[in-house]
Amino acid sequence: MAANNDKTTEEACGYVLGEDGLATWSDTHADAWIGMLETHKQLTRALDAELEAEHGLSLSAAECLGRLAAADGRALKLSLLAEATGLSLSRISRIVDTLEGRGLVERRAGASDGRVVEARLTDEGLALIRRAQASHFAAVQERFFAQLSGAEIETLAAVFARFAPRAAEACDSGAG
């Protein structure tokens, strides 16, 4: 009877606590959760390496350039760039330092408040992000979307939309 109760609990919440106090996922929940984490890890590592090798950009740097390209005047306050990317302001500052050193962005005082620092995409940065996005989107298509049926893509879109409503709308551009 206890095994039956454990199975019911496992199916209802996806995990059970063993007598040793350690939690164990059900097989289905483990496949879903660990599969998502491993897929994300493998894809981001491969895509990051490809962007770095081909364009000298990390995924985060490419996302920053893409967001700047899509912004009005190709410029954003560093704080807004950090918020949009989900990165810390110090991380964004380091990325912008690197991009600025390559002539891809320039820092400037904010138009409405001189205390605010903005990053502005240069023409060279715009040209690079156009090339980088083209190759990156093709790599995502090959490594991810080509492995799925249309129905599976629709299912994933519906599932992930519950966790990040309107995420696609909020992402004006970026590495994707």
ChimeraX commands (.cxc) that place a marker at each C-alpha (Angstrom):
marker #1 position 0.00,0.00,0.00 radius 0.5
marker #1 position 2.84,2.41,0.79 radius 0.5
marker #1 position 4.32,1.92,-2.67 radius 0.5
marker #1 position 0.96,2.79,-4.19 radius 0.5
marker #1 position 0.72,5.97,-2.10 radius 0.5
marker #1 position 4.29,6.87,-3.11 radius 0.5
marker #1 position 3.41,6.38,-6.78 radius 0.5
marker #1 position 0.29,8.53,-6.41 radius 0.5
marker #1 position 2.33,11.25,-4.69 radius 0.5
marker #1 position 5.05,10.93,-7.34 radius 0.5
marker #1 position 2.57,11.30,-10.19 radius 0.5
marker #1 position 0.79,14.23,-8.55 radius 0.5
marker #1 position 3.86,16.34,-7.73 radius 0.5
marker #1 position 6.56,14.74,-9.85 radius 0.5
marker #1 position 8.86,13.71,-7.01 radius 0.5
marker #1 position 8.96,11.78,-3.77 radius 0.5
marker #1 position 11.12,12.03,-0.69 radius 0.5
marker #1 position 12.90,8.81,0.11 radius 0.5
marker #1 position 13.48,7.45,3.57 radius 0.5
marker #1 position 16.96,8.99,3.39 radius 0.5
marker #1 position 15.41,12.44,2.92 radius 0.5
marker #1 position 16.58,12.78,-0.69 radius 0.5
marker #1 position 14.12,13.75,-3.40 radius 0.5
marker #1 position 13.74,11.68,-6.56 radius 0.5
marker #1 position 11.92,12.74,-9.75 radius 0.5
marker #1 position 9.52,10.42,-11.46 radius 0.5
marker #1 position 11.00,9.08,-14.71 radius 0.5
marker #1 position 8.72,11.31,-16.79 radius 0.5
marker #1 position 9.47,14.41,-14.72 radius 0.5
marker #1 position 13.21,13.67,-14.79 radius 0.5
marker #1 position 13.10,13.28,-18.57 radius 0.5
marker #1 position 11.24,16.59,-18.90 radius 0.5
marker #1 position 13.23,18.69,-16.40 radius 0.5
marker #1 position 16.72,17.31,-16.89 radius 0.5
marker #1 position 16.12,17.03,-20.61 radius 0.5
marker #1 position 15.24,20.74,-20.80 radius 0.5
marker #1 position 18.30,21.72,-18.74 radius 0.5
marker #1 position 20.68,19.52,-20.74 radius 0.5
marker #1 position 19.25,20.65,-24.06 radius 0.5
marker #1 position 19.66,24.29,-23.04 radius 0.5
marker #1 position 23.22,23.70,-21.84 radius 0.5
marker #1 position 24.30,21.80,-24.97 radius 0.5
marker #1 position 22.67,24.24,-27.38 radius 0.5
marker #1 position 23.93,27.40,-25.71 radius 0.5
marker #1 position 27.48,26.03,-25.47 radius 0.5
marker #1 position 27.51,25.04,-29.14 radius 0.5
marker #1 position 25.85,28.25,-30.36 radius 0.5
marker #1 position 28.09,30.41,-28.19 radius 0.5
marker #1 position 31.19,28.66,-29.56 radius 0.5
marker #1 position 30.00,29.11,-33.15 radius 0.5
marker #1 position 29.29,32.83,-32.68 radius 0.5
marker #1 position 32.65,33.31,-30.99 radius 0.5
marker #1 position 34.55,31.45,-33.71 radius 0.5
marker #1 position 32.78,33.12,-36.62 radius 0.5
marker #1 position 32.17,36.64,-35.32 radius 0.5
marker #1 position 34.14,37.03,-32.07 radius 0.5
marker #1 position 30.90,37.46,-30.11 radius 0.5
marker #1 position 29.39,35.67,-27.15 radius 0.5
marker #1 position 25.65,35.02,-27.12 radius 0.5
marker #1 position 25.28,37.79,-24.55 radius 0.5
marker #1 position 27.26,40.27,-26.64 radius 0.5
marker #1 position 25.24,39.36,-29.74 radius 0.5
marker #1 position 22.02,39.88,-27.81 radius 0.5
marker #1 position 23.23,43.30,-26.67 radius 0.5
marker #1 position 24.12,44.31,-30.22 radius 0.5
marker #1 position 20.77,43.01,-31.50 radius 0.5
marker #1 position 18.82,44.94,-28.89 radius 0.5
marker #1 position 20.76,48.10,-29.68 radius 0.5
marker #1 position 20.10,47.59,-33.40 radius 0.5
marker #1 position 16.35,47.37,-32.72 radius 0.5
marker #1 position 16.24,50.36,-30.34 radius 0.5
marker #1 position 15.25,53.88,-31.33 radius 0.5
marker #1 position 18.38,55.68,-32.46 radius 0.5
marker #1 position 20.28,52.39,-32.02 radius 0.5
marker #1 position 20.94,53.39,-28.39 radius 0.5
marker #1 position 19.81,52.25,-24.93 radius 0.5
marker #1 position 20.64,53.19,-21.37 radius 0.5
marker #1 position 22.92,50.56,-19.91 radius 0.5
marker #1 position 20.39,49.93,-17.13 radius 0.5
marker #1 position 17.65,49.21,-19.70 radius 0.5
marker #1 position 19.99,46.97,-21.66 radius 0.5
marker #1 position 20.75,45.03,-18.46 radius 0.5
marker #1 position 17.05,44.70,-17.67 radius 0.5
marker #1 position 16.15,43.59,-21.19 radius 0.5
marker #1 position 18.87,40.93,-21.30 radius 0.5
marker #1 position 18.44,39.74,-17.73 radius 0.5
marker #1 position 22.11,40.42,-17.05 radius 0.5
marker #1 position 23.54,42.48,-14.20 radius 0.5
marker #1 position 24.54,46.07,-14.84 radius 0.5
marker #1 position 28.17,45.20,-14.09 radius 0.5
marker #1 position 28.06,42.34,-16.64 radius 0.5
marker #1 position 26.52,44.66,-19.25 radius 0.5
marker #1 position 29.20,47.24,-18.51 radius 0.5
marker #1 position 31.95,44.66,-19.12 radius 0.5
marker #1 position 30.31,43.51,-22.37 radius 0.5
marker #1 position 29.96,47.12,-23.55 radius 0.5
marker #1 position 33.62,47.77,-22.64 radius 0.5
marker #1 position 34.65,44.90,-24.92 radius 0.5
marker #1 position 32.31,45.95,-27.73 radius 0.5
marker #1 position 33.46,49.56,-27.41 radius 0.5
marker #1 position 37.09,48.44,-27.66 radius 0.5
marker #1 position 36.23,46.82,-30.99 radius 0.5
marker #1 position 34.45,49.95,-32.26 radius 0.5
marker #1 position 31.05,48.23,-32.30 radius 0.5
marker #1 position 29.39,50.49,-29.73 radius 0.5
marker #1 position 30.14,53.81,-28.15 radius 0.5
marker #1 position 29.20,55.10,-24.73 radius 0.5
marker #1 position 27.61,58.49,-24.43 radius 0.5
marker #1 position 25.76,60.57,-21.89 radius 0.5
marker #1 position 22.00,60.23,-22.02 radius 0.5
marker #1 position 20.18,62.86,-24.05 radius 0.5
marker #1 position 17.73,63.74,-21.27 radius 0.5
marker #1 position 20.04,63.14,-18.29 radius 0.5
marker #1 position 23.80,63.59,-18.53 radius 0.5
marker #1 position 24.33,61.29,-15.54 radius 0.5
marker #1 position 22.86,58.35,-17.48 radius 0.5
marker #1 position 25.18,56.31,-19.68 radius 0.5
marker #1 position 23.90,54.95,-22.96 radius 0.5
marker #1 position 25.40,52.47,-25.39 radius 0.5
marker #1 position 24.98,53.39,-29.05 radius 0.5
marker #1 position 25.53,50.92,-31.87 radius 0.5
marker #1 position 28.04,52.08,-34.48 radius 0.5
marker #1 position 27.71,51.40,-38.21 radius 0.5
marker #1 position 30.40,48.73,-37.84 radius 0.5
marker #1 position 28.42,47.14,-34.99 radius 0.5
marker #1 position 25.27,47.14,-37.09 radius 0.5
marker #1 position 27.06,45.43,-39.97 radius 0.5
marker #1 position 28.50,42.80,-37.63 radius 0.5
marker #1 position 25.20,42.02,-35.88 radius 0.5
marker #1 position 23.48,41.60,-39.25 radius 0.5
marker #1 position 26.06,38.97,-40.24 radius 0.5
marker #1 position 26.08,37.35,-36.80 radius 0.5
marker #1 position 22.29,37.10,-36.62 radius 0.5
marker #1 position 22.09,35.55,-40.07 radius 0.5
marker #1 position 24.53,32.77,-39.18 radius 0.5
marker #1 position 23.16,32.37,-35.64 radius 0.5
marker #1 position 19.54,32.03,-36.76 radius 0.5
marker #1 position 20.63,29.46,-39.36 radius 0.5
marker #1 position 22.48,27.52,-36.65 radius 0.5
marker #1 position 19.45,27.59,-34.32 radius 0.5
marker #1 position 17.29,26.40,-37.20 radius 0.5
marker #1 position 19.68,23.51,-37.91 radius 0.5
marker #1 position 20.48,22.50,-34.32 radius 0.5
marker #1 position 17.03,22.98,-32.79 radius 0.5
marker #1 position 14.03,23.62,-35.02 radius 0.5
marker #1 position 15.03,21.11,-37.73 radius 0.5
marker #1 position 14.96,18.39,-35.04 radius 0.5
marker #1 position 11.27,19.07,-34.31 radius 0.5
marker #1 position 8.02,18.69,-36.19 radius 0.5
marker #1 position 5.76,21.68,-36.70 radius 0.5
marker #1 position 3.37,20.27,-34.08 radius 0.5
marker #1 position 6.23,19.89,-31.57 radius 0.5
marker #1 position 7.30,23.50,-32.15 radius 0.5
marker #1 position 3.71,24.66,-31.56 radius 0.5
marker #1 position 3.55,22.57,-28.37 radius 0.5
marker #1 position 6.82,24.02,-27.07 radius 0.5
marker #1 position 5.64,27.53,-27.91 radius 0.5
marker #1 position 2.40,26.97,-25.99 radius 0.5
marker #1 position 4.17,25.45,-22.99 radius 0.5
marker #1 position 6.88,28.09,-22.71 radius 0.5
marker #1 position 4.40,30.92,-23.27 radius 0.5
marker #1 position 2.90,30.00,-19.89 radius 0.5
marker #1 position 6.27,30.62,-18.21 radius 0.5
marker #1 position 7.23,33.71,-20.20 radius 0.5
marker #1 position 4.04,35.35,-21.50 radius 0.5
marker #1 position 4.65,37.65,-24.43 radius 0.5
marker #1 position 8.39,36.88,-24.34 radius 0.5
marker #1 position 8.67,37.11,-28.12 radius 0.5
marker #1 position 7.01,40.55,-28.10 radius 0.5
marker #1 position 9.36,41.77,-25.37 radius 0.5
marker #1 position 12.41,40.62,-27.30 radius 0.5
marker #1 position 12.61,43.28,-29.99 radius 0.5
marker #1 position 15.75,41.66,-31.25 radius 0.5
marker #1 position 18.82,39.95,-30.04 radius 0.5
marker #1 position 20.71,36.76,-30.42 radius 0.5
marker #1 position 17.51,34.76,-30.00 radius 0.5
marker link #1:1,2 radius 0.2
marker link #1:2,3 radius 0.2
marker link #1:3,4 radius 0.2
marker link #1:4,5 radius 0.2
marker link #1:5,6 radius 0.2
marker link #1:6,7 radius 0.2
marker link #1:7,8 radius 0.2
marker link #1:8,9 radius 0.2
marker link #1:9,10 radius 0.2
marker link #1:10,11 radius 0.2
marker link #1:11,12 radius 0.2
marker link #1:12,13 radius 0.2
marker link #1:13,14 radius 0.2
marker link #1:14,15 radius 0.2
marker link #1:15,16 radius 0.2
marker link #1:16,17 radius 0.2
marker link #1:17,18 radius 0.2
marker link #1:18,19 radius 0.2
marker link #1:19,20 radius 0.2
marker link #1:20,21 radius 0.2
marker link #1:21,22 radius 0.2
marker link #1:22,23 radius 0.2
marker link #1:23,24 radius 0.2
marker link #1:24,25 radius 0.2
marker link #1:25,26 radius 0.2
marker link #1:26,27 radius 0.2
marker link #1:27,28 radius 0.2
marker link #1:28,29 radius 0.2
marker link #1:29,30 radius 0.2
marker link #1:30,31 radius 0.2
marker link #1:31,32 radius 0.2
marker link #1:32,33 radius 0.2
marker link #1:33,34 radius 0.2
marker link #1:34,35 radius 0.2
marker link #1:35,36 radius 0.2
marker link #1:36,37 radius 0.2
marker link #1:37,38 radius 0.2
marker link #1:38,39 radius 0.2
marker link #1:39,40 radius 0.2
marker link #1:40,41 radius 0.2
marker link #1:41,42 radius 0.2
marker link #1:42,43 radius 0.2
marker link #1:43,44 radius 0.2
marker link #1:44,45 radius 0.2
marker link #1:45,46 radius 0.2
marker link #1:46,47 radius 0.2
marker link #1:47,48 radius 0.2
marker link #1:48,49 radius 0.2
marker link #1:49,50 radius 0.2
marker link #1:50,51 radius 0.2
marker link #1:51,52 radius 0.2
marker link #1:52,53 radius 0.2
marker link #1:53,54 radius 0.2
marker link #1:54,55 radius 0.2
marker link #1:55,56 radius 0.2
marker link #1:56,57 radius 0.2
marker link #1:57,58 radius 0.2
marker link #1:58,59 radius 0.2
marker link #1:59,60 radius 0.2
marker link #1:60,61 radius 0.2
marker link #1:61,62 radius 0.2
marker link #1:62,63 radius 0.2
marker link #1:63,64 radius 0.2
marker link #1:64,65 radius 0.2
marker link #1:65,66 radius 0.2
marker link #1:66,67 radius 0.2
marker link #1:67,68 radius 0.2
marker link #1:68,69 radius 0.2
marker link #1:69,70 radius 0.2
marker link #1:70,71 radius 0.2
marker link #1:71,72 radius 0.2
marker link #1:72,73 radius 0.2
marker link #1:73,74 radius 0.2
marker link #1:74,75 radius 0.2
marker link #1:75,76 radius 0.2
marker link #1:76,77 radius 0.2
marker link #1:77,78 radius 0.2
marker link #1:78,79 radius 0.2
marker link #1:79,80 radius 0.2
marker link #1:80,81 radius 0.2
marker link #1:81,82 radius 0.2
marker link #1:82,83 radius 0.2
marker link #1:83,84 radius 0.2
marker link #1:84,85 radius 0.2
marker link #1:85,86 radius 0.2
marker link #1:86,87 radius 0.2
marker link #1:87,88 radius 0.2
marker link #1:88,89 radius 0.2
marker link #1:89,90 radius 0.2
marker link #1:90,91 radius 0.2
marker link #1:91,92 radius 0.2
marker link #1:92,93 radius 0.2
marker link #1:93,94 radius 0.2
marker link #1:94,95 radius 0.2
marker link #1:95,96 radius 0.2
marker link #1:96,97 radius 0.2
marker link #1:97,98 radius 0.2
marker link #1:98,99 radius 0.2
marker link #1:99,100 radius 0.2
marker link #1:100,101 radius 0.2
marker link #1:101,102 radius 0.2
marker link #1:102,103 radius 0.2
marker link #1:103,104 radius 0.2
marker link #1:104,105 radius 0.2
marker link #1:105,106 radius 0.2
marker link #1:106,107 radius 0.2
marker link #1:107,108 radius 0.2
marker link #1:108,109 radius 0.2
marker link #1:109,110 radius 0.2
marker link #1:110,111 radius 0.2
marker link #1:111,112 radius 0.2
marker link #1:112,113 radius 0.2
marker link #1:113,114 radius 0.2
marker link #1:114,115 radius 0.2
marker link #1:115,116 radius 0.2
marker link #1:116,117 radius 0.2
marker link #1:117,118 radius 0.2
marker link #1:118,119 radius 0.2
marker link #1:119,120 radius 0.2
marker link #1:120,121 radius 0.2
marker link #1:121,122 radius 0.2
marker link #1:122,123 radius 0.2
marker link #1:123,124 radius 0.2
marker link #1:124,125 radius 0.2
marker link #1:125,126 radius 0.2
marker link #1:126,127 radius 0.2
marker link #1:127,128 radius 0.2
marker link #1:128,129 radius 0.2
marker link #1:129,130 radius 0.2
marker link #1:130,131 radius 0.2
marker link #1:131,132 radius 0.2
marker link #1:132,133 radius 0.2
marker link #1:133,134 radius 0.2
marker link #1:134,135 radius 0.2
marker link #1:135,136 radius 0.2
marker link #1:136,137 radius 0.2
marker link #1:137,138 radius 0.2
marker link #1:138,139 radius 0.2
marker link #1:139,140 radius 0.2
marker link #1:140,141 radius 0.2
marker link #1:141,142 radius 0.2
marker link #1:142,143 radius 0.2
marker link #1:143,144 radius 0.2
marker link #1:144,145 radius 0.2
marker link #1:145,146 radius 0.2
marker link #1:146,147 radius 0.2
marker link #1:147,148 radius 0.2
marker link #1:148,149 radius 0.2
marker link #1:149,150 radius 0.2
marker link #1:150,151 radius 0.2
marker link #1:151,152 radius 0.2
marker link #1:152,153 radius 0.2
marker link #1:153,154 radius 0.2
marker link #1:154,155 radius 0.2
marker link #1:155,156 radius 0.2
marker link #1:156,157 radius 0.2
marker link #1:157,158 radius 0.2
marker link #1:158,159 radius 0.2
marker link #1:159,160 radius 0.2
marker link #1:160,161 radius 0.2
marker link #1:161,162 radius 0.2
marker link #1:162,163 radius 0.2
marker link #1:163,164 radius 0.2
marker link #1:164,165 radius 0.2
marker link #1:165,166 radius 0.2
marker link #1:166,167 radius 0.2
marker link #1:167,168 radius 0.2
marker link #1:168,169 radius 0.2
marker link #1:169,170 radius 0.2
marker link #1:170,171 radius 0.2
marker link #1:171,172 radius 0.2
marker link #1:172,173 radius 0.2
marker link #1:173,174 radius 0.2
marker link #1:174,175 radius 0.2
marker link #1:175,176 radius 0.2
view
